[in-house]
Structure formats: C-alpha cells, structure tokens
Amino acid sequence: MPGLKRWLQDETPLFSPEPDFLVSHTGGPRIMYEVSKGLGIPPARFELSEKSLARRGNTAGVVVFDVREQTFTEPPGPAPWGWSSPSAPGSPRWP
C-alpha cells in the first residue's frame, strides 16, 4: 500500500483537497480498515460502504453502485469531488 499511496500523492489530487466522498467496494471490515490505514483515508469515509456491507453483504465490485446510490441520495455538497474504489476482479489496477 505504501507504493500506491506515494503514486496517488504524486500523480493525483486524491489527498489535496481531501475528497468529499468515497465510493468504495465493501470487501469486508478488514479490507476497509487496511485501505483506511494504508492510504490515510479517514475511517468515516467508509460509513456508506459499511452500511452496504451490513445490508447486502459482499456482493463483489458491483456493490459500488449501491454505495454510489447512497452517496448521491443526499449529495455531499455543491460541486463535490471524490474517489471510487471498486477493488474487485476486473477493476483497474494501479502500478
């Protein structure tokens, strides 16, 4: 995860400014915890993913659509920007 974090910091605006939302694959509590810890993403950003996991279970990468629906039911503000992390087979991979 350190290599991914360095790449994201160098090549993307992920950490500056902090995203308004995170649409993340649930994966399970351990995966969400490790991504939060490894990338320095506040655990609160995984709240909707945790709700989706409790409600629907780990339904693979397609669960991001459930998390996205929750995110935009009440949009996170004017002109929000965020990050989507499917983390499932077939998802884009970073170096």
Biopython code that builds the backbone (N, CA, C, O; Angstrom):
import numpy as np
from Bio.PDB.StructureBuilder import StructureBuilder

atoms = [
    (1, "MET", "N", (0.810, -1.197, 0.000)),
    (1, "MET", "CA", (0.000, 0.000, 0.000)),
    (1, "MET", "C", (0.860, 1.272, 0.000)),
    (1, "MET", "O", (0.415, 2.290, -0.529)),
    (2, "PRO", "N", (2.067, 1.256, 0.567)),
    (2, "PRO", "CA", (2.883, 2.482, 0.535)),
    (2, "PRO", "C", (3.168, 2.968, -0.890)),
    (2, "PRO", "O", (3.158, 4.173, -1.143)),
    (3, "GLY", "N", (3.420, 2.043, -1.821)),
    (3, "GLY", "CA", (3.674, 2.429, -3.206)),
    (3, "GLY", "C", (2.459, 3.081, -3.841)),
    (3, "GLY", "O", (2.592, 4.072, -4.560)),
    (4, "LEU", "N", (1.296, 2.545, -3.587)),
    (4, "LEU", "CA", (0.062, 3.120, -4.112)),
    (4, "LEU", "C", (-0.155, 4.513, -3.521)),
    (4, "LEU", "O", (-0.521, 5.444, -4.238)),
    (5, "LYS", "N", (0.071, 4.652, -2.216)),
    (5, "LYS", "CA", (-0.117, 5.959, -1.584)),
    (5, "LYS", "C", (0.830, 6.998, -2.194)),
    (5, "LYS", "O", (0.417, 8.121, -2.483)),
    (6, "ARG", "N", (2.101, 6.624, -2.388)),
    (6, "ARG", "CA", (3.067, 7.557, -2.999)),
    (6, "ARG", "C", (2.607, 7.966, -4.400)),
    (6, "ARG", "O", (2.625, 9.144, -4.757)),
    (7, "TRP", "N", (2.197, 6.967, -5.183)),
    (7, "TRP", "CA", (1.747, 7.248, -6.547)),
    (7, "TRP", "C", (0.541, 8.180, -6.532)),
    (7, "TRP", "O", (0.494, 9.142, -7.300)),
    (8, "LEU", "N", (-0.431, 7.909, -5.671)),
    (8, "LEU", "CA", (-1.611, 8.757, -5.589)),
    (8, "LEU", "C", (-1.247, 10.182, -5.178)),
    (8, "LEU", "O", (-1.792, 11.145, -5.718)),
    (9, "GLN", "N", (-0.340, 10.313, -4.235)),
    (9, "GLN", "CA", (0.079, 11.642, -3.793)),
    (9, "GLN", "C", (0.813, 12.393, -4.900)),
    (9, "GLN", "O", (0.641, 13.603, -5.052)),
    (10, "ASP", "N", (1.621, 11.685, -5.666)),
    (10, "ASP", "CA", (2.418, 12.317, -6.722)),
    (10, "ASP", "C", (1.622, 12.590, -7.992)),
    (10, "ASP", "O", (1.856, 13.599, -8.657)),
    (11, "GLU", "N", (0.697, 11.723, -8.335)),
    (11, "GLU", "CA", (0.046, 11.764, -9.646)),
    (11, "GLU", "C", (-1.413, 12.184, -9.661)),
    (11, "GLU", "O", (-1.968, 12.433, -10.731)),
    (12, "THR", "N", (-2.043, 12.268, -8.503)),
    (12, "THR", "CA", (-3.470, 12.583, -8.471)),
    (12, "THR", "C", (-3.758, 13.616, -7.388)),
    (12, "THR", "O", (-2.931, 13.850, -6.507)),
    (13, "PRO", "N", (-4.924, 14.227, -7.457)),
    (13, "PRO", "CA", (-5.321, 15.161, -6.399)),
    (13, "PRO", "C", (-6.070, 14.471, -5.259)),
    (13, "PRO", "O", (-6.795, 15.132, -4.517)),
    (14, "LEU", "N", (-5.907, 13.144, -5.104)),
    (14, "LEU", "CA", (-6.693, 12.403, -4.113)),
    (14, "LEU", "C", (-6.594, 12.991, -2.716)),
    (14, "LEU", "O", (-7.592, 13.052, -1.998)),
    (15, "PHE", "N", (-5.418, 13.420, -2.326)),
    (15, "PHE", "CA", (-5.231, 13.858, -0.953)),
    (15, "PHE", "C", (-5.274, 15.372, -0.783)),
    (15, "PHE", "O", (-5.179, 15.866, 0.340)),
    (16, "SER", "N", (-5.413, 16.105, -1.860)),
    (16, "SER", "CA", (-5.401, 17.556, -1.744)),
    (16, "SER", "C", (-6.329, 18.171, -2.785)),
    (16, "SER", "O", (-5.988, 18.160, -3.967)),
    (17, "PRO", "N", (-7.450, 18.689, -2.411)),
    (17, "PRO", "CA", (-8.003, 18.646, -1.058)),
    (17, "PRO", "C", (-8.556, 17.263, -0.753)),
    (17, "PRO", "O", (-8.677, 16.422, -1.644)),
    (18, "GLU", "N", (-8.890, 17.035, 0.506)),
    (18, "GLU", "CA", (-9.462, 15.742, 0.894)),
    (18, "GLU", "C", (-10.779, 15.544, 0.149)),
    (18, "GLU", "O", (-11.572, 16.480, 0.046)),
    (19, "PRO", "N", (-11.022, 14.353, -0.368)),
    (19, "PRO", "CA", (-12.267, 14.117, -1.113)),
    (19, "PRO", "C", (-13.504, 14.322, -0.235)),
    (19, "PRO", "O", (-13.474, 14.097, 0.975)),
    (20, "ASP", "N", (-14.581, 14.751, -0.873)),
    (20, "ASP", "CA", (-15.848, 14.940, -0.173)),
    (20, "ASP", "C", (-16.553, 13.608, 0.076)),
    (20, "ASP", "O", (-17.375, 13.493, 0.985)),
    (21, "PHE", "N", (-16.227, 12.616, -0.729)),
    (21, "PHE", "CA", (-16.861, 11.308, -0.572)),
    (21, "PHE", "C", (-15.950, 10.219, -1.102)),
    (21, "PHE", "O", (-15.007, 10.475, -1.852)),
    (22, "LEU", "N", (-16.258, 8.988, -0.691)),
    (22, "LEU", "CA", (-15.539, 7.805, -1.159)),
    (22, "LEU", "C", (-16.582, 6.758, -1.495)),
    (22, "LEU", "O", (-17.354, 6.349, -0.627)),
    (23, "VAL", "N", (-16.615, 6.320, -2.739)),
    (23, "VAL", "CA", (-17.484, 5.224, -3.157)),
    (23, "VAL", "C", (-16.578, 4.005, -3.216)),
    (23, "VAL", "O", (-15.820, 3.820, -4.169)),
    (24, "SER", "N", (-16.670, 3.179, -2.185)),
    (24, "SER", "CA", (-15.730, 2.067, -2.043)),
    (24, "SER", "C", (-16.436, 0.725, -2.026)),
    (24, "SER", "O", (-17.511, 0.570, -1.447)),
    (25, "HIS", "N", (-15.807, -0.238, -2.672)),
    (25, "HIS", "CA", (-16.229, -1.634, -2.565)),
    (25, "HIS", "C", (-16.154, -2.015, -1.099)),
    (25, "HIS", "O", (-15.210, -1.631, -0.408)),
    (26, "THR", "N", (-17.122, -2.755, -0.619)),
    (26, "THR", "CA", (-17.143, -3.099, 0.792)),
    (26, "THR", "C", (-15.989, -4.030, 1.150)),
    (26, "THR", "O", (-15.251, -3.754, 2.096)),
    (27, "GLY", "N", (-15.820, -5.115, 0.420)),
    (27, "GLY", "CA", (-14.707, -6.026, 0.661)),
    (27, "GLY", "C", (-14.738, -6.726, 1.998)),
    (27, "GLY", "O", (-14.379, -7.901, 2.080)),
    (28, "GLY", "N", (-15.143, -6.067, 3.014)),
    (28, "GLY", "CA", (-15.175, -6.583, 4.367)),
    (28, "GLY", "C", (-14.499, -5.594, 5.293)),
    (28, "GLY", "O", (-13.736, -4.740, 4.841)),
    (29, "PRO", "N", (-14.770, -5.699, 6.587)),
    (29, "PRO", "CA", (-14.202, -4.747, 7.541)),
    (29, "PRO", "C", (-12.681, -4.673, 7.491)),
    (29, "PRO", "O", (-12.113, -3.585, 7.587)),
    (30, "ARG", "N", (-12.020, -5.806, 7.344)),
    (30, "ARG", "CA", (-10.549, -5.809, 7.327)),
    (30, "ARG", "C", (-10.000, -5.042, 6.124)),
    (30, "ARG", "O", (-9.046, -4.276, 6.261)),
    (31, "ILE", "N", (-10.592, -5.241, 4.956)),
    (31, "ILE", "CA", (-10.129, -4.535, 3.757)),
    (31, "ILE", "C", (-10.355, -3.035, 3.919)),
    (31, "ILE", "O", (-9.470, -2.236, 3.611)),
    (32, "MET", "N", (-11.540, -2.650, 4.405)),
    (32, "MET", "CA", (-11.799, -1.214, 4.597)),
    (32, "MET", "C", (-10.813, -0.620, 5.608)),
    (32, "MET", "O", (-10.315, 0.488, 5.411)),
    (33, "TYR", "N", (-10.531, -1.355, 6.688)),
    (33, "TYR", "CA", (-9.589, -0.876, 7.699)),
    (33, "TYR", "C", (-8.194, -0.708, 7.098)),
    (33, "TYR", "O", (-7.542, 0.311, 7.328)),
    (34, "GLU", "N", (-7.732, -1.689, 6.338)),
    (34, "GLU", "CA", (-6.389, -1.628, 5.760)),
    (34, "GLU", "C", (-6.257, -0.504, 4.736)),
    (34, "GLU", "O", (-5.227, 0.169, 4.686)),
    (35, "VAL", "N", (-7.295, -0.293, 3.915)),
    (35, "VAL", "CA", (-7.262, 0.806, 2.949)),
    (35, "VAL", "C", (-7.246, 2.139, 3.691)),
    (35, "VAL", "O", (-6.493, 3.045, 3.332)),
    (36, "SER", "N", (-8.071, 2.258, 4.716)),
    (36, "SER", "CA", (-8.114, 3.481, 5.514)),
    (36, "SER", "C", (-6.742, 3.767, 6.132)),
    (36, "SER", "O", (-6.221, 4.878, 6.029)),
    (37, "LYS", "N", (-6.178, 2.763, 6.764)),
    (37, "LYS", "CA", (-4.875, 2.906, 7.415)),
    (37, "LYS", "C", (-3.764, 3.127, 6.390)),
    (37, "LYS", "O", (-2.938, 4.025, 6.551)),
    (38, "GLY", "N", (-3.743, 2.325, 5.358)),
    (38, "GLY", "CA", (-2.656, 2.373, 4.377)),
    (38, "GLY", "C", (-2.615, 3.638, 3.553)),
    (38, "GLY", "O", (-1.536, 4.119, 3.207)),
    (39, "LEU", "N", (-3.792, 4.190, 3.228)),
    (39, "LEU", "CA", (-3.841, 5.388, 2.391)),
    (39, "LEU", "C", (-4.128, 6.658, 3.191)),
    (39, "LEU", "O", (-4.122, 7.762, 2.646)),
    (40, "GLY", "N", (-4.380, 6.489, 4.489)),
    (40, "GLY", "CA", (-4.650, 7.656, 5.320)),
    (40, "GLY", "C", (-6.011, 8.274, 5.056)),
    (40, "GLY", "O", (-6.202, 9.477, 5.236)),
    (41, "ILE", "N", (-6.957, 7.446, 4.628)),
    (41, "ILE", "CA", (-8.322, 7.921, 4.382)),
    (41, "ILE", "C", (-9.079, 7.804, 5.701)),
    (41, "ILE", "O", (-9.068, 6.739, 6.320)),
    (42, "PRO", "N", (-9.739, 8.877, 6.145)),
    (42, "PRO", "CA", (-10.470, 8.804, 7.413)),
    (42, "PRO", "C", (-11.478, 7.656, 7.414)),
    (42, "PRO", "O", (-12.207, 7.479, 6.438)),
    (43, "PRO", "N", (-11.531, 6.875, 8.495)),
    (43, "PRO", "CA", (-12.483, 5.756, 8.564)),
    (43, "PRO", "C", (-13.929, 6.168, 8.318)),
    (43, "PRO", "O", (-14.719, 5.366, 7.821)),
    (44, "ALA", "N", (-14.287, 7.395, 8.655)),
    (44, "ALA", "CA", (-15.669, 7.857, 8.444)),
    (44, "ALA", "C", (-16.054, 7.827, 6.971)),
    (44, "ALA", "O", (-17.239, 7.738, 6.649)),
    (45, "ARG", "N", (-15.071, 7.901, 6.066)),
    (45, "ARG", "CA", (-15.367, 7.873, 4.626)),
    (45, "ARG", "C", (-15.910, 6.505, 4.190)),
    (45, "ARG", "O", (-16.457, 6.379, 3.095)),
    (46, "PHE", "N", (-15.763, 5.494, 5.031)),
    (46, "PHE", "CA", (-16.228, 4.142, 4.711)),
    (46, "PHE", "C", (-17.613, 3.845, 5.294)),
    (46, "PHE", "O", (-18.097, 2.717, 5.203)),
    (47, "GLU", "N", (-18.246, 4.851, 5.888)),
    (47, "GLU", "CA", (-19.538, 4.644, 6.547)),
    (47, "GLU", "C", (-20.584, 4.043, 5.612)),
    (47, "GLU", "O", (-21.266, 3.089, 5.986)),
    (48, "LEU", "N", (-20.719, 4.582, 4.410)),
    (48, "LEU", "CA", (-21.730, 4.061, 3.485)),
    (48, "LEU", "C", (-21.371, 2.655, 2.998)),
    (48, "LEU", "O", (-22.257, 1.833, 2.767)),
    (49, "SER", "N", (-20.084, 2.381, 2.845)),
    (49, "SER", "CA", (-19.656, 1.028, 2.466)),
    (49, "SER", "C", (-19.987, 0.043, 3.581)),
    (49, "SER", "O", (-20.413, -1.082, 3.317)),
    (50, "GLU", "N", (-19.792, 0.465, 4.821)),
    (50, "GLU", "CA", (-20.127, -0.398, 5.958)),
    (50, "GLU", "C", (-21.628, -0.674, 6.007)),
    (50, "GLU", "O", (-22.049, -1.798, 6.281)),
    (51, "LYS", "N", (-22.436, 0.359, 5.740)),
    (51, "LYS", "CA", (-23.892, 0.169, 5.713)),
    (51, "LYS", "C", (-24.282, -0.802, 4.606)),
    (51, "LYS", "O", (-25.137, -1.665, 4.802)),
    (52, "SER", "N", (-23.657, -0.659, 3.448)),
    (52, "SER", "CA", (-23.961, -1.545, 2.329)),
    (52, "SER", "C", (-23.563, -2.983, 2.663)),
    (52, "SER", "O", (-24.305, -3.917, 2.359)),
    (53, "LEU", "N", (-22.411, -3.162, 3.280)),
    (53, "LEU", "CA", (-21.962, -4.499, 3.673)),
    (53, "LEU", "C", (-22.955, -5.134, 4.637)),
    (53, "LEU", "O", (-23.287, -6.312, 4.502)),
    (54, "ALA", "N", (-23.430, -4.357, 5.612)),
    (54, "ALA", "CA", (-24.388, -4.891, 6.583)),
    (54, "ALA", "C", (-25.720, -5.242, 5.916)),
    (54, "ALA", "O", (-26.353, -6.241, 6.259)),
    (55, "ARG", "N", (-26.135, -4.410, 4.960)),
    (55, "ARG", "CA", (-27.441, -4.597, 4.320)),
    (55, "ARG", "C", (-27.412, -5.652, 3.219)),
    (55, "ARG", "O", (-28.337, -6.458, 3.116)),
    (56, "ARG", "N", (-26.358, -5.658, 2.389)),
    (56, "ARG", "CA", (-26.337, -6.515, 1.199)),
    (56, "ARG", "C", (-25.263, -7.595, 1.216)),
    (56, "ARG", "O", (-25.317, -8.538, 0.426)),
    (57, "GLY", "N", (-24.303, -7.466, 2.099)),
    (57, "GLY", "CA", (-23.190, -8.406, 2.116)),
    (57, "GLY", "C", (-22.138, -7.990, 1.098)),
    (57, "GLY", "O", (-22.253, -6.940, 0.465)),
    (58, "ASN", "N", (-21.119, -8.817, 0.946)),
    (58, "ASN", "CA", (-20.040, -8.553, 0.000)),
    (58, "ASN", "C", (-20.457, -9.124, -1.349)),
    (58, "ASN", "O", (-20.276, -10.312, -1.617)),
    (59, "THR", "N", (-21.013, -8.270, -2.185)),
    (59, "THR", "CA", (-21.539, -8.720, -3.478)),
    (59, "THR", "C", (-20.591, -8.405, -4.629)),
    (59, "THR", "O", (-21.038, -8.163, -5.751)),
    (60, "ALA", "N", (-19.310, -8.405, -4.368)),
    (60, "ALA", "CA", (-18.274, -8.136, -5.369)),
    (60, "ALA", "C", (-18.266, -6.663, -5.766)),
    (60, "ALA", "O", (-18.923, -5.841, -5.128)),
    (61, "GLY", "N", (-17.526, -6.335, -6.814)),
    (61, "GLY", "CA", (-17.313, -4.948, -7.216)),
    (61, "GLY", "C", (-18.572, -4.182, -7.540)),
    (61, "GLY", "O", (-18.590, -2.955, -7.447)),
    (62, "VAL", "N", (-19.640, -4.889, -7.925)),
    (62, "VAL", "CA", (-20.884, -4.220, -8.296)),
    (62, "VAL", "C", (-21.488, -3.474, -7.111)),
    (62, "VAL", "O", (-22.337, -2.604, -7.303)),
    (63, "VAL", "N", (-21.066, -3.798, -5.891)),
    (63, "VAL", "CA", (-21.602, -3.122, -4.704)),
    (63, "VAL", "C", (-21.306, -1.622, -4.719)),
    (63, "VAL", "O", (-21.978, -0.855, -4.029)),
    (64, "VAL", "N", (-20.309, -1.196, -5.495)),
    (64, "VAL", "CA", (-20.044, 0.249, -5.561)),
    (64, "VAL", "C", (-21.263, 1.009, -6.077)),
    (64, "VAL", "O", (-21.433, 2.185, -5.756)),
    (65, "PHE", "N", (-22.114, 0.357, -6.873)),
    (65, "PHE", "CA", (-23.317, 1.041, -7.347)),
    (65, "PHE", "C", (-24.292, 1.298, -6.198)),
    (65, "PHE", "O", (-24.974, 2.322, -6.188)),
    (66, "ASP", "N", (-24.365, 0.387, -5.237)),
    (66, "ASP", "CA", (-25.195, 0.602, -4.055)),
    (66, "ASP", "C", (-24.619, 1.746, -3.221)),
    (66, "ASP", "O", (-25.364, 2.611, -2.758)),
    (67, "VAL", "N", (-23.315, 1.757, -3.029)),
    (67, "VAL", "CA", (-22.672, 2.813, -2.244)),
    (67, "VAL", "C", (-22.829, 4.157, -2.965)),
    (67, "VAL", "O", (-23.068, 5.182, -2.326)),
    (68, "ARG", "N", (-22.696, 4.151, -4.284)),
    (68, "ARG", "CA", (-22.873, 5.386, -5.066)),
    (68, "ARG", "C", (-24.297, 5.915, -4.926)),
    (68, "ARG", "O", (-24.502, 7.117, -4.757)),
    (69, "GLU", "N", (-25.281, 5.017, -4.996)),
    (69, "GLU", "CA", (-26.668, 5.447, -4.830)),
    (69, "GLU", "C", (-26.865, 6.102, -3.457)),
    (69, "GLU", "O", (-27.525, 7.136, -3.350)),
    (70, "GLN", "N", (-26.294, 5.500, -2.414)),
    (70, "GLN", "CA", (-26.395, 6.094, -1.077)),
    (70, "GLN", "C", (-25.712, 7.462, -1.033)),
    (70, "GLN", "O", (-26.228, 8.403, -0.430)),
    (71, "THR", "N", (-24.553, 7.562, -1.674)),
    (71, "THR", "CA", (-23.786, 8.802, -1.657)),
    (71, "THR", "C", (-24.571, 9.950, -2.269)),
    (71, "THR", "O", (-24.573, 11.061, -1.740)),
    (72, "PHE", "N", (-25.237, 9.679, -3.380)),
    (72, "PHE", "CA", (-25.898, 10.759, -4.103)),
    (72, "PHE", "C", (-27.392, 10.877, -3.819)),
    (72, "PHE", "O", (-28.080, 11.677, -4.452)),
    (73, "THR", "N", (-27.899, 10.087, -2.871)),
    (73, "THR", "CA", (-29.272, 10.292, -2.406)),
    (73, "THR", "C", (-29.359, 11.677, -1.775)),
    (73, "THR", "O", (-30.323, 12.413, -1.985)),
    (74, "GLU", "N", (-28.338, 12.014, -1.000)),
    (74, "GLU", "CA", (-28.170, 13.361, -0.456)),
    (74, "GLU", "C", (-26.757, 13.777, -0.831)),
    (74, "GLU", "O", (-25.817, 13.492, -0.090)),
    (75, "PRO", "N", (-26.588, 14.448, -1.970)),
    (75, "PRO", "CA", (-25.243, 14.796, -2.444)),
    (75, "PRO", "C", (-24.397, 15.488, -1.375)),
    (75, "PRO", "O", (-24.917, 16.250, -0.560)),
    (76, "PRO", "N", (-23.097, 15.220, -1.383)),
    (76, "PRO", "CA", (-22.204, 15.745, -0.352)),
    (76, "PRO", "C", (-21.833, 17.219, -0.511)),
    (76, "PRO", "O", (-20.797, 17.638, 0.005)),
    (77, "GLY", "N", (-22.623, 18.002, -1.192)),
    (77, "GLY", "CA", (-22.355, 19.436, -1.300)),
    (77, "GLY", "C", (-22.274, 19.888, -2.744)),
    (77, "GLY", "O", (-22.325, 19.073, -3.665)),
    (78, "PRO", "N", (-22.147, 21.198, -2.936)),
    (78, "PRO", "CA", (-22.051, 21.713, -4.301)),
    (78, "PRO", "C", (-20.701, 21.343, -4.920)),
    (78, "PRO", "O", (-19.653, 21.478, -4.288)),
    (79, "ALA", "N", (-20.751, 20.885, -6.146)),
    (79, "ALA", "CA", (-19.542, 20.502, -6.890)),
    (79, "ALA", "C", (-18.625, 19.582, -6.078)),
    (79, "ALA", "O", (-17.434, 19.863, -5.944)),
    (80, "PRO", "N", (-19.170, 18.484, -5.535)),
    (80, "PRO", "CA", (-18.320, 17.582, -4.746)),
    (80, "PRO", "C", (-17.347, 16.827, -5.633)),
    (80, "PRO", "O", (-17.589, 16.641, -6.826)),
    (81, "TRP", "N", (-16.269, 16.406, -5.053)),
    (81, "TRP", "CA", (-15.334, 15.549, -5.775)),
    (81, "TRP", "C", (-14.989, 14.398, -4.854)),
    (81, "TRP", "O", (-14.931, 14.561, -3.635)),
    (82, "GLY", "N", (-14.763, 13.247, -5.433)),
    (82, "GLY", "CA", (-14.477, 12.090, -4.605)),
    (82, "GLY", "C", (-13.725, 11.028, -5.365)),
    (82, "GLY", "O", (-13.210, 11.260, -6.458)),
    (83, "TRP", "N", (-13.671, 9.872, -4.772)),
    (83, "TRP", "CA", (-12.874, 8.767, -5.266)),
    (83, "TRP", "C", (-13.718, 7.507, -5.261)),
    (83, "TRP", "O", (-14.457, 7.256, -4.309)),
    (84, "SER", "N", (-13.614, 6.711, -6.320)),
    (84, "SER", "CA", (-14.294, 5.427, -6.406)),
    (84, "SER", "C", (-13.255, 4.326, -6.366)),
    (84, "SER", "O", (-12.258, 4.373, -7.086)),
    (85, "SER", "N", (-13.491, 3.335, -5.523)),
    (85, "SER", "CA", (-12.537, 2.250, -5.349)),
    (85, "SER", "C", (-13.254, 0.909, -5.396)),
    (85, "SER", "O", (-13.665, 0.395, -4.356)),
    (86, "PRO", "N", (-13.417, 0.323, -6.605)),
    (86, "PRO", "CA", (-14.107, -0.958, -6.698)),
    (86, "PRO", "C", (-13.371, -2.113, -6.022)),
    (86, "PRO", "O", (-14.011, -2.936, -5.367)),
    (87, "SER", "N", (-12.053, -2.199, -6.161)),
    (87, "SER", "CA", (-11.237, -3.249, -5.518)),
    (87, "SER", "C", (-11.795, -4.651, -5.706)),
    (87, "SER", "O", (-11.985, -5.381, -4.734)),
    (88, "ALA", "N", (-12.054, -5.021, -6.925)),
    (88, "ALA", "CA", (-12.583, -6.357, -7.213)),
    (88, "ALA", "C", (-11.990, -6.846, -8.531)),
    (88, "ALA", "O", (-11.430, -6.050, -9.286)),
    (89, "PRO", "N", (-12.104, -8.142, -8.819)),
    (89, "PRO", "CA", (-11.591, -8.627, -10.106)),
    (89, "PRO", "C", (-12.174, -7.824, -11.261)),
    (89, "PRO", "O", (-13.374, -7.553, -11.295)),
    (90, "GLY", "N", (-11.336, -7.452, -12.187)),
    (90, "GLY", "CA", (-11.766, -6.679, -13.330)),
    (90, "GLY", "C", (-11.668, -5.173, -13.117)),
    (90, "GLY", "O", (-11.867, -4.400, -14.055)),
    (91, "SER", "N", (-11.366, -4.752, -11.897)),
    (91, "SER", "CA", (-11.221, -3.330, -11.594)),
    (91, "SER", "C", (-9.860, -2.851, -12.101)),
    (91, "SER", "O", (-8.925, -3.642, -12.222)),
    (92, "PRO", "N", (-9.753, -1.554, -12.397)),
    (92, "PRO", "CA", (-8.451, -1.045, -12.812)),
    (92, "PRO", "C", (-7.418, -1.250, -11.703)),
    (92, "PRO", "O", (-7.748, -1.191, -10.519)),
    (93, "ARG", "N", (-6.194, -1.485, -12.088)),
    (93, "ARG", "CA", (-5.118, -1.652, -11.108)),
    (93, "ARG", "C", (-4.110, -0.547, -11.271)),
    (93, "ARG", "O", (-3.855, -0.074, -12.379)),
    (94, "TRP", "N", (-3.542, -0.142, -10.167)),
    (94, "TRP", "CA", (-2.501, 0.888, -10.188)),
    (94, "TRP", "C", (-1.141, 0.232, -10.122)),
    (94, "TRP", "O", (-1.026, -0.916, -9.693)),
    (95, "PRO", "N", (-0.090, 0.955, -10.550)),
    (95, "PRO", "CA", (1.252, 0.361, -10.507)),
    (95, "PRO", "C", (1.679, -0.025, -9.116)),
    (95, "PRO", "O", (2.783, -0.536, -8.928)),
]
sb = StructureBuilder()
sb.init_structure("model")
sb.init_model(0)
sb.init_chain("A")
sb.init_seg("    ")
for serial, (resi, resn, name, xyz) in enumerate(atoms, 1):
    if name == "N":
        sb.init_residue(resn, " ", resi, " ")
    sb.init_atom(name, np.array(xyz, "f"), 0.0, 1.0, " ", f" {name:<3s}", serial, name[0])
structure = sb.get_structure()
